[in-house]
Structure formats: C-alpha cells, structure tokens
Amino acid sequence: MSVTTPASRTAAETGLIGRAEATHAGGERQREAIELLRAEGLPSRRVEAWHYTDLRALLGRRPEAGSDAGTPATYLTPFLPNSVIVDLGSAPAGNDPAAGVEVLPIEDSLDWRERVNHLDRAFDTLRVVNAALGARGSAISIADGATVEQPIELRAQPDASGGQGFSSVTLGERSRAVIVERQPASSAGALSSAVHQLDLGSGSDVLWIVVQEKGAVETHLGQLNVTLRDDAKFRLFVLNAGGAIIRQEVHAQTVGEGADIQIRGVNLLQAGQHIDVTTTLNHNVAHTTSTEIFRNVVLGGSGVFQGMIRVAKGAQKTDARLACNTLLLSDEGDFSAKPELEIFADDVQCGHGATAGEINADHLFYLMSRGIPEPLARALLVKAFVGEVVEELEYEPAIEALEARIDAWLAAAH
C-alpha cells in the first residue's frame, strides 16, 4: 500500500484556488481547471518559461482583492473614438455590432492542454488560471472581404476580484479590422486574466492594440495566440502602463506564405512593479516575415522580456528581426532581456538584439544648451525614445491615444 502526500500549497495558491471555487457555477471545464491548479499549483523559477517571473512568490506579496469593483469612469470611455464595445461573454442585440461582424457568447474556455510555449509545463499555465477563475468568452467573426470601419474594443466584465475574459476571433479572407484589448484598473488586489485566439484568413489585415493600465496593486495575466494564413498581416501594439504584477504573452505562427508579423510595444515601469512580456514567433512555412521591437522605460521595479523566433525546417526565405531597448532612469530598477533564435532552415535572414543604458549625455547637453530646463529635456528624450515605435503604427487615432497615455504616465512619474 502506498500513500501519496498532497503537495503543500502557499497562501497565495490557496487564496487563488479559493477564489476560483467561489466563482464556480458548475461547469465541468472550470472544475477540471481548478483541480489541475490544486494538483500542480503555480509555476516557480524552476519552470523555464517562468524563470524570471516566479508567480508563486510574486502573488504571495500581493494583497487580496477589495470588496467593491471600484471601476473608474474612464473604463466606460472607449480608447479609440467611435469604437464598438464587446463585453466578453455577452451577445449584443442582433449579434451584429457592426457591418460584417458577428458576436456570440461561448462557454468553453480555450484548451490548456495545447502548450503554446514549449518552455512551460505539460499544460498552459495561463489558460488554466483563466479557466479556473471562470472566464467568460465571445466568438467574434468578421466576414470575407469586410472592412470594419469602427474599432472593436474587447472588455472583460469586471467584478471585485478582477475581470476574466477570453475570445476566439476569426477574420475572413481579405478582411480588415482594428481591435483594442482594454485592461483598465479595477480594485485593489484584483487579479484579472485574458486569453485571446486570433485566426487571420488569407489576405486579411488586423491591428490589435493591448492597453494595460491596471492599478498599482493589481495583477494581470494576458495571452494572445495568433495564426496567419497566406498573405495575412498581423500588426500588434502593446502598452503596459500600470499594474503590480503583469505577464503578457504573445504566440504567433505562420501557416501560409507571405504572412507578415509586426509587433511594437512600450513598457513603462515604476517602483513596485513587475512586468513580463514573453513572445514566441513561429515561422512554419517559407517566405514569411516578422519584426518585433519593444522599448522599455524603467524608473523602478523589475521588467522582463523573453522573445523567441523559431524557424521550422523548410521555412526558407524567412526574414525575422527582434529588438529590445531599455532606458534605465534609476538605480532602483532592473530589466532582464532574453532574445532567442531557434533556426532549422539554412536560407533565412534573422537577427536579434538587446540594449540597455541611460539617457545620452550629449543629447541632454544639446537640449539644455538651447535653454531647455533639465527636467523638460529629459522628458523630451524619453518621449522621443518611445515615440519612435508608436509612430510606426501609421494609424492616427491610435497614435494620438497612445501618445496621450504615455504623456500622462511621464507627467505623473516625474
């Protein structure tokens, strides 16, 4: 007779499981996720995908959620003008919020047994948490040839413990859309999660914008999974400008020739924050391209960038580039960058790099010699540092909205 001793769980893990139990409404998929979370717990540094973000330890230092949602009024204001709002898990009247768009609620969360990051455990950690916490989801379909004139803004329905949402978004052939994933502040100690699956049909074009502005003691775990078919174009911009513990994953794969991935991002860090951006770009067929650039401004806290480019055997003529550039403005902050290449084809052009440093003294002296006070000169140089990647969007409403958010963060930080 053998006796198996249950694995001990930290207070943070026990609290998370208890929160999941409190939201369980009887669904089998959520029950399975809760039991898996109970058996396996949260990842620590021993799991390679989470080596720089010890979720088990970090959540242990996070306060519990407050008793009310405390959702700010700005949550009700669309990030981009004239946006169509999709509350995940709810169907709008007529299921047709915009021409060529259909929205339907779906109950089953995305399958965590599909491990999108091969460095994770035998299952996808983030999807398990999302399902265990009772995420509500929507299936969004955009018809072939449709050009959606209004931006679509996705929002998880908030509650006192944070919003949990997921979606399955499909763009038909030759369709066009702008989609905003909004992650606003909720309540002190809240934990929110979001998992999105995006399937791009041949010749389609999407701009996806992630705006994360969580409160100073909130946690958010986000994941975006993208499949690109022939000649599809995926443009992504990520802005992390808040939160205490943030993990944003992006996993993209090309399954059609001519597919193009363009990712840009800005991480703004202050004392007390931990922000982790982890990406994998998988080039599975020949003649595909990708470019990924993240700019990080560190006034304190700790940041992580893990970026992997994988080129499969036979994916010849791949052109893939990755860069992570960090501006360290305080001795109290740190940033870890881990760019990687994994190439199994011999006729490719791939490169990666990471830089870290302070404000260029010559540039600062030049501005000050023209009569600009030092604090303003520093702010201008920081704004120029992040502004380069924002301007590459070539979509004026998004550029204006993102610049306004970044300006507000810089003003408050200084």
Buried (B, 14 or more C-beta within 10 A) or exposed (E): EEEEEEEEBBEBBEBBBEBBBEBBEEBEBBBBBBEBBBEBBBBBEEBBBBBBBBBBEBBBEBEBBBEEBBBEEEBEEBBBEEBBBBBBBEBBEEEEBBEBBBBEBBEEBBEBEEBBBEBBBEBBBBBBBBBBBBBBBBBBBBBBBBEBEBBBBBBBBBBBBBBBBBBBBBBBBBBBBBBBBBBBBBBBBBBBBBBBBBBBBBBBBBBBBBBBBBBEBBBBBBBBBBBBBBBBBBBBBBBBBBBBBBBBBBBBBBBBBBBBBBBBBBBBBBEBBBBBBBBBBBBBBBBBBBBBBBBBBBBBBBBBBBBBBBBBEEBBBBBBBBBBBBBBBBEEBBBBBBBEBEBEBEEBEBEBEBEBEEBEEEBBEEBBEEEBEEEEBBBBBBBEBBBEBBEBBEBEBBBEBBBEBBEEBBEEBE
